[in-house]
Amino acid sequence: MAENRYTFGDNTRASARLRRLAEVYEPETRALLERCGVHAPALAVDLGCGPGWSTRLLRSVLAPVRTVGLEASERYAEEARKNVPEGDVIVCDVTRPPLPVENVEVFFCRFLLTHLRDLPRVLATWAAAAAPGAQLLVHETD
Ligand SMILES: C[S@@+](CC[C@H](N)C(=O)[O-])C[C@H]1O[C@@H](n2cnc3c(N)ncnc32)[C@H](O)[C@@H]1O
């Protein structure tokens, strides 16, 4: 399990809560993704993808050649594989270098940063996997 333990867990109730959140925030997230000006990047990565709702939206709006979700919870990763069958989902701790991806053109994270500690170190880990000119798109409420 990740050293930054996710507050709400990954049981059925927590997953249902994420589905509801995804429904409520879809218009805002979609607008953010549309604003970034990127279309069909070679690789887009959803950090802390949960059951895959944010990954599905990322894929639908940006149409990446390859979409990868990174997730600490095995259970959520299984759900994400079902919800985004066209993407790849890798179980890992996104705070630990190296990430299992490289040359990432678009990083996306929704509702993740507030759960992590030592953000400068975490951002350096992500930067090490970034392609030149990569974008980090962040959707947080806090
Ligand atoms: C609030 S949920 C958001 C899920 C998804 N991004 C969405 O918007 O539906 C945060 C997710 O980040 C994952 N997470 C938290 N810390 C993590 C870490 N260090 N590495 C990978 N995933 C992590 C949790 O397991 C959870 O699935």
The ligand as an SDF file (V2000), in Angstrom:
LIG
                    3D

 27 29  0  0  0  0  0  0  0  0999 V2000
  -10.3920   10.8240   -4.4060 C   0  0  0  0  0  0  0  0  0  0  0  0
   -9.8140    9.4320   -5.3270 S   0  0  0  0  0  0  0  0  0  0  0  0
   -9.9120   10.1200   -6.9740 C   0  0  0  0  0  0  0  0  0  0  0  0
   -9.9840    9.0510   -8.0270 C   0  0  0  0  0  0  0  0  0  0  0  0
  -10.0600    9.5870   -9.4630 C   0  0  0  0  0  0  0  0  0  0  0  0
   -8.9530   10.4470   -9.7750 N   0  0  0  0  0  0  0  0  0  0  0  0
  -11.3620   10.3240   -9.7170 C   0  0  0  0  0  0  0  0  0  0  0  0
  -11.3380   11.5500   -9.8460 O   0  0  0  0  0  0  0  0  0  0  0  0
  -12.3900    9.6560   -9.7430 O   0  0  0  0  0  0  0  0  0  0  0  0
   -8.0400    9.4070   -5.0160 C   0  0  0  0  0  0  0  0  0  0  0  0
   -7.3990    8.1450   -5.5910 C   0  0  0  0  0  0  0  0  0  0  0  0
   -5.9910    8.2620   -5.4760 O   0  0  0  0  0  0  0  0  0  0  0  0
   -5.4750    7.0010   -5.0690 C   0  0  0  0  0  0  0  0  0  0  0  0
   -4.1960    7.2480   -4.4070 N   0  0  0  0  0  0  0  0  0  0  0  0
   -3.9860    7.8960   -3.2230 C   0  0  0  0  0  0  0  0  0  0  0  0
   -2.6740    7.9260   -2.9310 N   0  0  0  0  0  0  0  0  0  0  0  0
   -2.0460    7.2990   -3.9610 C   0  0  0  0  0  0  0  0  0  0  0  0
   -0.6830    7.0110   -4.2360 C   0  0  0  0  0  0  0  0  0  0  0  0
    0.2970    7.3960   -3.3980 N   0  0  0  0  0  0  0  0  0  0  0  0
   -0.3850    6.3400   -5.3810 N   0  0  0  0  0  0  0  0  0  0  0  0
   -1.3730    5.9580   -6.2320 C   0  0  0  0  0  0  0  0  0  0  0  0
   -2.6850    6.1970   -6.0180 N   0  0  0  0  0  0  0  0  0  0  0  0
   -3.0150    6.8650   -4.8950 C   0  0  0  0  0  0  0  0  0  0  0  0
   -6.5600    6.4390   -4.1460 C   0  0  0  0  0  0  0  0  0  0  0  0
   -6.4390    5.0420   -3.9830 O   0  0  0  0  0  0  0  0  0  0  0  0
   -7.8110    6.8650   -4.8640 C   0  0  0  0  0  0  0  0  0  0  0  0
   -8.2090    5.9130   -5.8030 O   0  0  0  0  0  0  0  0  0  0  0  0
  1  2  1  0
  2  3  1  0
  2 10  1  0
  3  4  1  0
  4  5  1  0
  5  6  1  0
  5  7  1  0
  7  8  2  0
  7  9  1  0
 10 11  1  0
 11 12  1  0
 11 26  1  0
 12 13  1  0
 13 14  1  0
 13 24  1  0
 14 15  1  0
 14 23  1  0
 15 16  2  0
 16 17  1  0
 17 18  1  0
 17 23  2  0
 18 19  1  0
 18 20  2  0
 20 21  1  0
 21 22  2  0
 22 23  1  0
 24 25  1  0
 24 26  1  0
 26 27  1  0
M  CHG  2   2   1   9  -1
M  END
$$$$
